Amino acid sequence: MTPDLTTLRVGTRGSALALEQTRIFNAALSAAIPTVQIETVVRSTAGDVDKQTPLAILGGQGVFAKELEAALLDGTIDLAVHSAKDLTSELPAGLTLGAILNRADPRDVFLNMEGKRLTELPTGARVGTSSRRRVMELRQLRPDLQAVELRGNVDTRLRKLAEGEVDAAIIAAAGLLRMGWQERISEYLPVEAFVPSPGQGALGIECRADDRATLALLAHVADRPVTIAVGAERAFLRAVGGGCQSPIGAHAVIEGDTLTLHAMLADEAMTVACFQSASGGLDEADTIARQLAESLRDELALRLSRLAS
């Protein structure tokens, strides 16, 4: 028996990708509960309004979620559809992740107008990205390339690439795939070298923690394997200190009853990047994440101390 709600107000950013992700969620919920009435409410976020300031300066993780979270807390909307990677490791008091679902390909992809792969770019080529994590991972493979700040929605970044503002770009595969623009992809980057952001490719549905009616509705669309995987990634983010400016990557893969967590951690000064993986049972996801975070922090501290000596 489902709870009796009149109209569910679904908050979203106004970008083409955000609206498509909201359409995907709305369709999933309507399919599970045909009687539900949905109203889409669009809100602009700081990350949408200011497209010039680097994200690390503008506020880093959470910059695309704060206005939607404020609307949840003041009761303007009942839930918000996010890219799970945009959510901070600790949600504001009174809010919770009601469901995680619909994970598209979590990998990063490499884009070049000539179809070149990352290894084929000439020395000194400009690679656009708005992510400190991607910059660090790029440096490990091609330190001879120039990382350039590339802000904007997916279509804006594609336009800047086409206009020659950069020679190539690295972005999330999920956005391109959801928009039907997969033909723009020159290369899918392996998660072992380009460890994705925690939650990348998944939809995170945020609601008020005491809203039992909405939580009951969301239980019908939550994806258990995706929830476990993203939960491990977010546990890693919390364990290493998700509010810091350190480049962080975490991606969990589930095969049968085994979860493998790939992770990357760099220092805030972006001097050293460390990569590790760990595996265990699905019921050990949080423990795996915490132990891997501790191991990476130790490795990072050791390598930094050696550089300083």
C-alpha positions as CSV (number, residue, x, y, z in Angstrom):
1,M,0.0,0.0,0.0
2,T,1.5,3.3,-1.0
3,P,1.1,6.6,0.9
4,D,-1.5,9.1,-0.2
5,L,0.2,12.2,-1.7
6,T,-1.5,14.7,-3.9
7,T,1.3,16.1,-6.0
8,L,5.0,15.3,-5.6
9,R,7.1,18.4,-6.2
10,V,10.4,17.4,-7.9
11,G,13.2,19.9,-7.8
12,T,15.9,20.0,-10.4
13,R,18.5,22.3,-12.0
14,G,17.5,23.8,-15.3
15,S,20.3,22.5,-17.6
16,A,19.4,20.2,-20.4
17,L,21.1,17.3,-18.7
18,A,19.5,18.0,-15.3
19,L,16.1,18.1,-16.9
20,E,16.8,14.8,-18.8
21,Q,17.9,13.1,-15.6
22,T,14.7,14.4,-13.9
23,R,12.6,13.0,-16.8
24,I,14.3,9.6,-16.3
25,F,13.5,9.7,-12.6
26,N,9.9,10.9,-13.1
27,A,9.3,8.1,-15.6
28,A,10.7,5.5,-13.3
29,L,8.5,6.6,-10.4
30,S,5.4,6.9,-12.6
31,A,6.1,3.4,-13.9
32,A,6.4,2.0,-10.4
33,I,3.4,4.0,-9.0
34,P,1.1,5.1,-11.9
35,T,-1.2,7.1,-9.6
36,V,1.5,9.5,-8.5
37,Q,1.2,13.1,-9.7
38,I,4.5,14.9,-10.4
39,E,5.3,18.6,-10.7
40,T,8.8,19.5,-11.9
41,V,10.2,22.6,-10.1
42,V,13.3,24.2,-11.7
43,R,15.9,26.1,-9.5
44,S,19.1,27.8,-10.5
45,T,22.2,27.0,-8.5
46,A,25.4,28.9,-7.8
47,G,27.3,26.6,-10.2
48,D,24.8,27.3,-13.0
49,V,24.8,31.1,-12.5
50,D,28.6,31.6,-12.2
51,K,30.2,29.6,-15.1
52,Q,33.6,31.3,-15.0
53,T,34.9,30.9,-11.4
54,P,36.7,27.6,-10.9
55,L,34.6,25.1,-9.0
56,A,37.2,24.7,-6.3
57,I,37.0,28.5,-5.5
58,L,33.2,28.7,-6.0
59,G,32.5,26.1,-3.4
60,G,33.6,22.7,-4.8
61,Q,31.4,19.7,-4.2
62,G,27.8,20.7,-3.4
63,V,27.9,23.9,-5.4
64,F,25.2,22.4,-7.7
65,A,23.0,21.3,-4.8
66,K,22.8,24.0,-2.2
67,E,19.8,25.9,-3.6
68,L,17.8,22.7,-4.1
69,E,18.7,21.6,-0.6
70,A,17.4,25.0,0.7
71,A,14.2,24.5,-1.2
72,L,13.8,21.1,0.4
73,L,14.3,22.5,3.9
74,D,11.9,25.4,3.4
75,G,9.2,23.0,2.0
76,T,9.1,24.4,-1.5
77,I,9.9,21.0,-3.0
78,D,9.4,17.4,-1.8
79,L,12.6,15.9,-3.3
80,A,15.5,16.9,-5.5
81,V,17.1,15.0,-8.4
82,H,20.9,15.3,-8.4
83,S,23.8,13.7,-10.1
84,A,25.0,11.7,-7.1
85,K,28.6,13.0,-7.6
86,D,27.4,16.6,-6.9
87,L,26.3,15.8,-3.3
88,T,28.5,16.5,-0.3
89,S,29.7,13.6,1.8
90,E,27.6,14.8,4.7
91,L,24.1,16.1,3.8
92,P,22.6,19.1,5.6
93,A,20.8,18.3,8.8
94,G,17.2,17.2,8.2
95,L,17.9,15.8,4.7
96,T,18.7,12.3,3.5
97,L,19.3,10.3,0.3
98,G,16.0,8.7,-0.3
99,A,17.1,6.7,-3.3
100,I,20.0,6.0,-5.6
101,L,19.3,4.7,-9.0
102,N,19.8,4.6,-12.8
103,R,23.6,4.5,-12.9
104,A,24.8,5.2,-16.5
105,D,28.4,4.4,-17.5
106,P,30.5,5.8,-14.6
107,R,33.7,6.3,-16.6
108,D,35.3,9.5,-17.7
109,V,35.6,10.0,-21.4
110,F,38.2,11.8,-23.6
111,L,36.9,14.1,-26.4
112,N,38.8,15.4,-29.4
113,M,37.4,16.8,-32.6
114,E,39.8,14.7,-34.7
115,G,39.0,11.5,-32.8
116,K,42.5,11.2,-31.3
117,R,43.0,9.2,-28.1
118,L,44.7,10.6,-25.1
119,T,48.0,9.0,-26.0
120,E,47.9,10.6,-29.4
121,L,47.7,14.2,-28.4
122,P,50.9,16.2,-29.1
123,T,53.0,17.6,-26.3
124,G,51.6,20.9,-24.9
125,A,48.0,20.3,-26.1
126,R,45.3,21.9,-24.0
127,V,42.9,19.5,-22.2
128,G,39.8,21.1,-20.7
129,T,38.3,20.0,-17.4
130,S,36.7,21.6,-14.4
131,S,37.8,18.8,-12.1
132,R,40.9,18.8,-9.9
133,R,40.7,15.0,-9.7
134,R,40.9,14.7,-13.5
135,V,43.8,17.1,-13.6
136,M,45.7,14.9,-11.2
137,E,44.9,11.8,-13.0
138,L,45.8,13.4,-16.4
139,R,49.2,14.3,-14.9
140,Q,50.0,10.7,-14.1
141,L,49.6,9.6,-17.7
142,R,50.5,12.8,-19.7
143,P,52.4,15.3,-17.6
144,D,53.4,17.0,-20.9
145,L,49.8,18.2,-21.5
146,Q,48.3,21.5,-20.3
147,A,45.2,21.2,-18.2
148,V,42.8,24.1,-18.8
149,E,39.7,25.2,-16.8
150,L,36.6,24.3,-18.7
151,R,33.3,25.2,-17.1
152,G,29.7,25.1,-18.3
153,N,27.0,22.6,-19.0
154,V,27.8,19.6,-21.2
155,D,26.6,21.3,-24.4
156,T,28.6,24.5,-23.5
157,R,31.8,22.4,-23.0
158,L,31.2,20.6,-26.3
159,R,30.8,24.0,-28.1
160,K,34.0,25.3,-26.5
161,L,35.8,22.2,-27.8
162,A,34.4,22.6,-31.3
163,E,35.4,26.3,-31.3
164,G,39.0,25.4,-30.5
165,E,39.1,26.9,-27.0
166,V,40.8,23.6,-26.0
167,D,42.3,20.8,-28.0
168,A,40.5,18.1,-26.0
169,A,38.3,17.6,-23.0
170,I,37.7,15.1,-20.3
171,I,34.1,14.8,-18.9
172,A,31.8,12.2,-17.5
173,A,30.4,9.6,-19.9
174,A,27.0,9.6,-18.3
175,G,26.0,13.0,-19.4
176,L,26.8,12.4,-23.0
177,L,25.1,9.1,-23.0
178,R,21.9,10.4,-21.4
179,M,21.8,13.2,-24.0
180,G,22.4,10.8,-26.9
181,W,25.7,12.4,-27.8
182,Q,27.9,9.2,-27.6
183,E,29.3,9.8,-31.1
184,R,31.4,12.7,-29.6
185,I,33.4,10.3,-27.5
186,S,36.9,9.5,-28.7
187,E,37.9,7.2,-25.9
188,Y,36.5,5.7,-22.7
189,L,39.1,6.1,-19.9
190,P,39.7,3.1,-17.6
191,V,38.5,3.4,-14.0
192,E,41.9,2.1,-12.7
193,A,43.7,5.2,-14.1
194,F,40.9,7.7,-14.1
195,V,39.0,6.8,-11.0
196,P,35.6,8.5,-11.2
197,S,34.1,10.8,-8.6
198,P,32.1,9.1,-5.9
199,G,28.6,8.5,-7.2
200,Q,29.5,9.4,-10.8
201,G,26.8,8.3,-13.3
202,A,24.1,7.6,-10.7
203,L,21.1,9.6,-9.8
204,G,20.8,10.7,-6.1
205,I,17.3,11.6,-4.9
206,E,17.4,13.8,-1.8
207,C,14.4,14.5,0.5
208,R,13.6,15.5,4.0
209,A,14.6,12.8,6.5
210,D,11.2,13.0,8.3
211,D,9.1,12.9,5.2
212,R,7.9,9.3,5.5
213,A,5.4,9.5,2.6
214,T,8.1,10.5,0.1
215,L,10.6,8.0,1.5
216,A,8.0,5.3,1.0
217,L,7.5,6.3,-2.6
218,L,11.2,6.4,-3.3
219,A,11.7,2.8,-1.9
220,H,9.9,1.7,-5.1
221,V,12.6,3.0,-7.4
222,A,15.8,2.6,-5.4
223,D,18.4,0.2,-7.0
224,R,20.0,-2.0,-4.4
225,P,23.3,-2.8,-6.2
226,V,23.8,0.8,-7.2
227,T,22.9,1.9,-3.6
228,I,25.5,-0.4,-2.2
229,A,28.2,0.7,-4.7
230,V,27.6,4.4,-4.3
231,G,27.2,4.0,-0.6
232,A,30.8,2.5,-0.5
233,E,32.1,5.4,-2.6
234,R,30.5,8.0,-0.4
235,A,31.7,6.2,2.8
236,F,35.2,6.6,1.3
237,L,34.6,10.2,0.7
238,R,33.5,10.8,4.3
239,A,36.5,8.8,5.6
240,V,39.1,10.9,3.8
241,G,37.4,14.1,4.7
242,G,34.9,15.0,1.9
243,G,34.8,18.7,2.7
244,C,38.5,19.2,1.8
245,Q,39.8,20.4,-1.6
246,S,42.0,17.3,-2.1
247,P,41.3,15.5,-5.4
248,I,39.4,12.4,-4.6
249,G,38.2,9.5,-6.7
250,A,36.2,6.4,-5.7
251,H,34.5,3.7,-7.8
252,A,32.9,0.5,-6.6
253,V,32.4,-2.6,-8.8
254,I,30.1,-5.4,-7.7
255,E,30.6,-8.9,-9.0
256,G,28.4,-11.5,-7.4
257,D,28.8,-11.1,-3.6
258,T,32.1,-9.2,-3.9
259,L,32.6,-5.5,-3.9
260,T,35.9,-4.0,-5.2
261,L,36.6,-0.4,-4.4
262,H,39.1,1.6,-6.6
263,A,40.2,4.8,-5.1
264,M,42.5,7.8,-5.7
265,L,43.7,10.4,-3.2
266,A,45.9,13.4,-3.8
267,D,47.1,16.2,-1.5
268,E,45.4,19.7,-1.7
269,A,48.5,21.2,-3.3
270,M,48.2,18.6,-6.1
271,T,51.7,17.3,-5.7
272,V,51.2,13.6,-5.3
273,A,48.4,11.2,-6.3
274,C,48.0,7.7,-4.7
275,F,45.9,4.8,-6.2
276,Q,44.8,1.7,-4.3
277,S,42.0,-0.9,-4.5
278,A,40.4,-3.3,-2.0
279,S,37.8,-6.0,-2.1
280,G,35.4,-7.8,0.3
281,G,31.8,-8.9,0.8
282,L,28.9,-6.6,0.1
283,D,28.1,-6.4,3.8
284,E,31.6,-5.1,4.4
285,A,31.3,-2.1,2.1
286,D,31.7,0.6,4.8
287,T,34.6,-1.2,6.4
288,I,36.4,-1.6,3.1
289,A,35.9,2.1,2.4
290,R,37.2,3.2,5.8
291,Q,40.3,0.9,5.7
292,L,41.1,2.0,2.1
293,A,40.8,5.6,3.1
294,E,43.2,5.1,6.0
295,S,45.7,3.2,3.8
296,L,45.7,5.9,1.2
297,R,46.1,8.7,3.8
298,D,49.1,6.8,5.2
299,E,50.6,6.3,1.7
300,L,50.1,10.0,0.8
301,A,51.6,11.2,4.0
302,L,54.7,8.9,3.5
303,R,55.2,10.1,0.0
304,L,54.9,13.7,0.9
305,S,57.3,13.3,3.7
306,R,59.9,11.7,1.4
307,L,59.5,14.6,-1.0
308,A,60.1,17.1,1.8
309,S,63.2,15.4,3.1
